[in-house]
Amino acid sequence: MRTQHLCLLFAIMLTSFCTWATTPAEQLFEEVEHHYADNDGVKIHYVTQGEGPVILFVHGFPNWWYDWRNQMVALSNDYKTVAMDTRGYNKSDKPAGRENYTFDHFLGDIKAVIADLGVDEVTLVGHDWGAGISWRMAAYHPELIKNLVIVNLTHPTPYSKVSKEGTERQRANTAYIRRIHESTEVTPGMTPEALAKRKGGSAVDQERHLAAYQNTSLNNILDYYRNVYPMIASGEYGKIPMLTMPVLQFHGLEDVPVDKDGLRDTWNYIEKDYTLVTIPGVGHDPHHEAIELVNSNLINWLKIR
């Protein structure tokens, strides 16, 4: 009997430890609701958590909806947080052909998600490639975007200037886009295992990342770059309409591929209020590297909107 009591006590302690050891962000994975929007026959997967005004998160390269777990946990008590897998990634469809990975398709995917949510407008949050899509979505479909939040991708116009007219070092840091554009195969060493390892995190997160990357079309997600390079080279990438909604921008100043010089003059391309939060000592992923700073600033900024 005493042995049974000890075993029961151990089981309770083990259960409590496992619950304690799993972070709220990790628990979110099991709690979100899964949905699919349709864009001309292409299914776009997205997840939701919470109720209230909608905040739609768009991940960068090479990530998936789970990239926004820390922000969803922080915001889902007061908002309906939504994170999508962009086409080619994880549970979204992966249409074959480079021609299926253009800005027109990406903007159509976001419009399909907003329509599927049944709302008139959203706060749009994008990082890296998701920010590139978000800048354009806000510029060309302002009627759908109440607020815009950008994480480490400078406005297309100054980004183009840095890419074409910057220092030799700055041009070298963006040369990878040209190399991808000229390739037809997956970048050497770009495997699901390598990508998952690069993400780091707990053993639980590692398993989730690996499964997501195994279900991702690694060559098609490089088509994002293959299609954007001619736009950068010609200057077309930087030509977008004026932004007409409030904009909040986070930028880790140690970012290498997205140079901080591209922040210059951003206020000239935005008609409403523009808030810039620069973060010394932080690189390309402030939403992971400076979670509390990003979350607290985002929450406070949204409160007055």
C-alpha positions in Angstrom: 0.0 0.0 0.0 2.8 2.4 0.9 4.4 1.6 -2.5 1.2 2.4 -4.3 1.0 5.8 -2.4 4.5 6.6 -3.4 3.8 5.7 -7.0 0.7 7.8 -7.0 2.5 10.7 -5.5 5.3 10.4 -8.1 2.8 10.4 -10.9 1.1 13.5 -9.6 4.5 15.3 -9.3 5.5 14.2 -12.8 2.2 15.4 -14.2 2.6 18.8 -12.4 6.2 19.1 -13.6 5.3 18.4 -17.2 2.5 21.0 -17.1 4.9 23.5 -15.5 7.6 22.7 -18.0 5.4 23.4 -21.0 5.3 27.1 -21.7 2.0 28.9 -22.5 3.4 29.5 -26.0 3.9 25.7 -26.5 0.4 25.0 -25.1 -1.1 27.3 -27.7 -0.2 24.7 -30.4 -2.9 22.4 -29.0 -5.5 25.1 -28.3 -5.8 27.0 -31.6 -8.6 26.4 -34.0 -7.7 25.4 -37.5 -9.3 26.8 -40.7 -8.8 26.9 -44.4 -9.5 29.8 -46.8 -9.8 29.3 -50.5 -8.1 31.6 -53.1 -9.0 30.4 -56.6 -8.7 26.8 -55.6 -5.6 27.1 -53.4 -6.3 26.3 -49.8 -4.6 28.6 -47.2 -4.4 27.2 -43.7 -4.7 29.5 -40.7 -5.3 29.2 -37.0 -7.2 31.4 -34.6 -7.2 32.0 -30.8 -9.3 34.4 -28.7 -12.1 36.8 -29.5 -12.3 40.5 -30.4 -10.8 42.7 -33.1 -8.8 40.6 -35.5 -5.0 40.7 -35.6 -3.7 38.8 -38.6 0.0 37.6 -38.4 2.0 36.8 -41.6 5.2 34.9 -41.1 8.5 35.3 -42.9 11.1 32.9 -44.5 11.4 30.1 -43.7 8.8 30.0 -40.9 5.2 29.0 -40.5 2.2 30.1 -38.4 3.8 28.9 -35.1 6.4 31.7 -35.5 3.9 34.0 -33.8 3.1 31.9 -30.8 4.5 34.3 -28.2 2.5 37.2 -29.6 -0.7 35.2 -29.9 -0.5 34.2 -26.2 0.1 37.8 -25.2 -2.8 39.2 -27.2 -5.5 36.5 -27.4 -7.2 37.6 -24.1 -8.3 40.9 -25.8 -8.2 40.1 -29.5 -8.9 37.4 -32.0 -5.4 36.4 -33.0 -5.0 34.8 -36.4 -1.8 33.3 -37.9 -1.6 31.9 -41.4 0.7 29.5 -43.3 1.6 31.3 -46.5 1.4 29.2 -49.7 4.0 26.6 -50.0 4.4 26.2 -46.2 3.1 23.6 -43.7 -0.6 22.9 -44.1 -1.3 25.5 -46.9 -1.4 24.3 -50.5 1.7 24.1 -52.6 0.8 24.8 -56.2 3.6 23.8 -58.6 5.3 26.5 -60.7 7.1 29.6 -60.0 4.3 31.7 -61.5 2.1 30.8 -58.5 4.3 32.7 -56.0 3.9 36.3 -57.0 2.7 39.3 -54.9 -0.7 39.1 -56.6 -1.1 35.6 -55.3 0.1 36.5 -51.8 -2.3 39.5 -51.5 -5.1 37.3 -52.8 -4.3 34.7 -50.1 -4.6 37.4 -47.4 -7.8 38.7 -48.9 -9.2 35.2 -48.8 -8.3 34.7 -45.2 -10.0 38.0 -44.2 -13.1 37.1 -46.2 -13.2 33.7 -44.5 -13.0 35.4 -41.1 -16.0 37.4 -42.0 -14.6 40.7 -40.9 -14.3 44.1 -42.7 -10.8 44.9 -41.6 -7.8 43.6 -39.6 -4.6 44.8 -37.9 -2.0 43.2 -40.1 1.4 42.1 -38.7 4.2 40.9 -40.9 7.8 39.8 -40.4 10.5 39.4 -43.1 8.8 38.1 -46.2 5.5 38.4 -44.4 6.3 42.1 -43.9 7.1 42.4 -47.6 3.6 41.1 -48.4 2.1 43.2 -45.6 3.6 46.5 -46.9 2.0 45.8 -50.2 -1.3 44.6 -48.9 -1.7 47.8 -46.8 -0.7 50.0 -49.8 -3.0 48.3 -52.4 -6.0 47.3 -50.2 -6.1 49.9 -47.4 -9.9 49.4 -47.0 -9.1 46.0 -45.4 -6.2 47.1 -43.1 -7.0 49.1 -40.0 -3.4 49.2 -38.7 -0.1 47.9 -40.0 2.7 46.4 -37.9 6.0 45.6 -39.5 8.9 43.5 -38.0 12.3 43.8 -39.6 11.7 44.6 -43.2 12.1 48.2 -44.2 9.6 50.0 -46.4 10.0 48.9 -50.1 11.1 52.3 -51.3 14.2 52.8 -49.0 14.8 49.1 -49.1 15.2 49.3 -52.9 17.6 52.3 -52.5 19.8 50.5 -50.1 19.8 47.4 -52.3 20.8 49.3 -55.4 22.6 52.4 -54.2 24.0 51.4 -50.8 27.5 50.6 -49.7 29.4 47.6 -51.1 28.8 45.8 -47.8 25.0 46.5 -48.0 24.8 45.2 -51.5 26.8 42.1 -50.6 24.3 41.4 -47.7 21.4 41.3 -50.2 23.3 39.4 -53.0 21.7 36.1 -51.8 18.4 37.2 -53.4 20.1 37.3 -56.8 21.8 33.9 -56.2 18.4 32.3 -55.4 16.8 34.0 -58.4 19.4 32.4 -60.7 18.9 28.9 -59.2 16.3 26.3 -60.0 16.9 24.0 -57.1 16.8 24.0 -53.3 19.7 25.8 -51.7 22.4 23.3 -50.6 22.0 22.3 -47.0 18.4 23.6 -46.9 16.7 20.5 -45.4 13.8 20.1 -43.0 16.3 18.8 -40.4 18.6 21.8 -40.8 15.8 24.3 -40.7 14.3 22.8 -37.6 17.7 22.8 -35.9 18.2 26.4 -36.8 14.9 27.3 -35.1 16.2 26.0 -31.8 13.8 25.8 -28.8 12.6 22.9 -26.7 12.4 19.3 -27.9 8.7 19.8 -28.3 9.2 22.8 -30.5 11.9 21.0 -32.5 9.5 18.1 -33.3 6.8 20.6 -34.4 9.3 22.6 -36.6 10.5 19.4 -38.2 7.0 18.2 -39.1 6.1 21.6 -40.5 9.2 21.7 -42.7 8.7 18.2 -43.9 5.3 19.3 -45.1 6.7 22.4 -46.8 7.7 22.8 -50.5 11.3 24.0 -50.0 11.8 24.8 -53.7 8.5 26.7 -54.0 9.2 28.9 -51.0 12.4 30.0 -52.8 10.2 31.1 -55.7 9.2 34.1 -53.4 12.8 35.3 -54.0 13.0 34.3 -57.6 10.0 36.4 -58.5 11.0 39.5 -56.4 14.5 39.9 -57.6 13.6 41.3 -61.0 11.3 43.8 -59.2 14.2 44.9 -57.0 16.6 45.1 -59.9 14.2 47.2 -62.0 13.0 49.5 -59.1 9.4 48.3 -59.4 9.6 46.8 -55.9 9.9 50.2 -54.3 7.0 51.8 -56.2 3.9 51.4 -54.0 1.1 53.8 -53.0 1.2 56.0 -49.9 0.2 54.2 -46.7 -3.0 55.6 -45.2 -3.3 53.8 -41.9 -1.3 54.0 -38.6 2.0 52.1 -38.8 4.1 50.5 -36.0 7.5 49.3 -37.0 10.0 47.2 -35.0 13.6 46.9 -36.2 16.5 44.9 -34.6 19.5 47.1 -35.3 21.9 44.1 -35.7 19.9 42.7 -38.6 22.3 41.8 -41.5 20.2 41.2 -44.6 17.8 44.1 -43.8 20.1 47.1 -43.2 18.9 49.8 -40.7 19.8 52.4 -43.3 16.5 51.4 -45.0 14.6 53.0 -42.2 15.5 56.4 -43.5 12.6 58.6 -44.7 10.0 55.9 -44.0 7.8 58.7 -42.6 7.6 60.3 -46.0 5.6 57.3 -47.3 2.9 57.2 -44.5 0.0 59.7 -44.2 -1.0 58.7 -40.6 1.0 58.4 -37.5 4.2 56.3 -37.7 5.8 54.7 -34.7 9.3 53.3 -35.0 10.9 51.1 -32.3 14.5 50.3 -32.9 16.2 47.6 -30.7 19.9 47.7 -30.2 21.7 44.3 -29.8 18.8 42.5 -31.5 18.9 40.9 -35.0 16.4 39.8 -37.6 13.8 38.3 -35.2 12.8 40.8 -32.5 9.5 38.9 -31.8 11.7 36.0 -30.6 14.8 37.9 -29.4 13.0 40.6 -27.5 9.6 39.1 -26.8 8.5 41.2 -23.8 9.6 44.5 -25.4 7.8 43.7 -28.7 4.7 42.4 -26.9 4.4 45.3 -24.5 4.9 48.0 -27.1 2.4 46.3 -29.5 -0.2 46.0 -26.7 0.1 49.6 -25.7 0.1 50.9 -29.3 -3.1 48.9 -30.1 -4.9 50.3 -27.0 -5.0 53.8 -28.4 -6.1 52.7 -31.9 
